[in-house]
Amino acid sequence: MLSCKEVTEVCSAEMERPLRLGEQVSLRTHLMMCTGCTRYRKQLKTLRQVMQAYAQGRSISDDAGPGESA
C-alpha cells in the first residue's frame, strides 16, 4: 500500500496525466483509509480549479452552481 508521502506524489501526478491502473487502485485503496490524504487530494483539486479560473480571468463564484458558494 502507498504511504501518505507517495499518495501526495500520485495526486500531483494525477493533475498532469492520466494515472495507470495500478496507481488508480493503490490511490483509491489508500484514500478509503486515510482522511488526511482524502482532504489533501480535494484541496489540491480545488486549488487547481481556482488557479485555472484566475488564469482565465474568472472568479470562482462564476463557477458555483445553484446553492453553492465559493
URCORKA-V199199 format. One line per field, one symbol per residue. phi: phi as a letter, one per 30 degrees, with the letter a starting at -180 (. if undefined). psi: psi as a letter, one per 30 degrees, with the letter a starting at -180 (. if undefined). burial: + if it has 9 or more other ideal C-beta (glycine too) atoms within 8 Angstrom, else -. Layout:
# URCORKA-V199199
phi = ???
psi = ???
burial = ???
This chain:
# URCORKA-V199199
phi = .ddddddddddddddcadddedddddddddddcbdddddedddddddddddddddciccddddddeicbd
psi = kkleeeeeeeeeeffflkkleeeeeeeeeefffjeeeeeeeeeeeeeeeeeeeefggllefffkakfkl.
burial = -+-+--++-+++++----+---++-++-+++--+--++-++--++--+++--+------+--+-------
